[in-house]
């Protein structure tokens, strides 16, 4: 595995590989790698000649300074995992390398960025758009791989590709879960032992929503889900939303959209967790 920290060296190397006919599969991450990341990478590796991974904790997508400070980082461990899956290229830049100047770019993702995560985390998706655009220009992949756990982010990135006319195919990959159903996330490392034992309840409730879809209309189902947490004070629910799977707008009747997904965000102790489940 070749490791780069400089933008120019990374782009030069990858461009040379492309010029020699190599296909590039790219997985951008913020490190603290887990099995979910590795599944994305294995798929990218199987579908391309070269697997390129980036590790960069992007400061401009954090609206909570404490969350940024406490985000788990272990580059040595991450490199070992990447070597085990035969990653070809790692791009691990500094903040100064990525942002030598003040960031002034502003994206307008329309209604995609105003609901759910966008409402809860002002500026978050602009930060995502800026960093992903930069990474696409640096790593110039043919295909880029993202997990469906961050479904709203995935929709934003698809919109970004359209807006910027990137010649990149976005590959969506299913959420990878622990044996007890908890969606794999780097943030899980910050859960205490007691919190970790409670966390699978989130996915249990999402499955309860799925099971009750035919019995309850969307508005009542929303309240039903919130009620499940009423006697679980360790959870602070930010939102549970039922939205169409294209524009991510709330649905009030099941026939309003071809596909509907249930989205949830909760704080468990000091850790914020998100998940989703396809309802239709």
Secondary structure, DSSP 8 states (H G I E B T S, - for coil): -EEE--HHHHHHHHHHHHHTT--EEEEEE-S---HHHHHHHHHHHHHSSEEEEEE---GGG-S-HHHHHHS---HHHHHHHHHHTT--EEE---HHHH-SS--------GGGGTSTHHHHSTTHHHHHHHHHHHHHHHH--SEEEEEGGGHHHHHHHHHHHHHHT---EEEEE---B-TTS-B--GGGGGS-HHHHHHHTHHHHHHHHHHHTTTTS-HHHHHHHHHHHTTT-TTEEEEEEEEEETTT--B-SSGGG-S-EEEEEEEEETTEEEEEEEE--
